Amino acid sequence: MELRKIEHRLPVCKVADISDIDVTADFYFIGKTDEELSLVCRTEDTPRETIEREDGWRGFRIQGVLDFSLIGILSKISGILAENNIGIFAVSTYNTDYILVKEESFDRALEALASEGCDII
């Protein structure tokens, strides 16, 4: 499995309104439910006004397009990280999965995944 590091620092935020989000930015995730509007973006693209915000996340993505019939990929990665006491924040898109870990655990997470056979690029 090939994992690509994301070079950006990423906050996880809760915002009041979609108009608070710069949808012209080149990297962001929006999640909306009946309870909240969440945003993951580059630190420099964080809205000035947030309801809640947690900084200090780094991430990587599973390289390539994942077929929906594939089973256990996110489970494998999260299991390796859990065995190393590293918590995750996972985001999935149509093509692939993104895994965020706290910045202080980022290098250790990549080392643990590499030791289990993942290629880090």
N, C-alpha and C positions, 0 to 999 in steps of 0.2 A: 504494500500500500504506500502511495506517495502522498506526503503532506507538504503543503506549501505554507511557509511562514507569512503572516501578514505583518508588515513593518509598522503599521499605525498603532498608536495607543488608542484604546477604545473605552469610553465610558458607557455604562448602561444607565439609561434615564427613563423617567416617567414624565411625560409632558401633558399639558392641558388640552392642546389643540393641534391638529395637523398643520395649521398655518405656522406653528412655531418651528417646523422642520424645514431645512433647506433641501428640497427634493432635487435640486440641481447638483448636489454634491455627488462625487463619484463612488462613494462607499457608505451605505447605511442600510439598516434593517428596521422595519416598522412592524410592530405587532399590535393589533387592536382587538380588544374583546369588549364585552359589555361592562367590564370593570376597569379597564385601563387602556392607555395608549403608551406603548413602550418604544424606545428608540435605542439602537446601538449605532454609533457613528464614530468618525475620527474625532479626537479631542478638540481639534480646532474648528470643527463643524457643530459643536454642541450648542444648542439654543441658549441664549442668555437666561431665559426663564425656564426652569424645570421644577416640577413638583418634588421629585426625588432624583438623586444622582449618585452613582457609585463609580468612581474613577479607578484606574489602575488595572485594566484588563488588557491582555495581549491575546492574539489568536492565530490559528492556522486553519487551513481548509483541506479537505480531502480532494486531491487533484483529480480532474476528469469529471465526466458526467456519470453519476451513479444510476444504474437501472433500478426501477422500483421493486424488481423481484429479488434484489440482493438483500440478504437478511443478516443482521448482527454486526454490521460495520460500526455503527455508533456504539453499540454495546461493547464491542471489543476494545475500542479506544477508551471509553469511559471506565471500563473494567481495569485496564492497565493503569490509568491515572488514579482510580480509587485505591488500588493496591499500594500506590505510592503517596497516599493521603493528599491528593490534589483534586480539589473541587473544580467543577466545570460549569459553564453556561453554554448550552448548545443552541445553535440556530440552524435550521434547515431551509434550503431553497429548493426550487424545482430540480436543479442540477446536482447539488451536492450538500454536504454538511460542513458547518463551521463550528469549531470548538474554541471557546475562550477560557482562559485560566488567568488567575491573578498574576500580575507582572512578576512578583517575587518567586513564583513557581514556574515561570515560563521555560527557562533553560532546563530545569529539572524534569519538566514534563516532556520536552523534546528528547532529552537523554533517555528517559524511561521508554518512550515510544520507539526510539532508534534501537535500543537494546532488545526490543521485541520484534525487530525486523522491518519497521517502517523506514522508508527513505524520506529524509527531511531535505526539502529544497527551499 
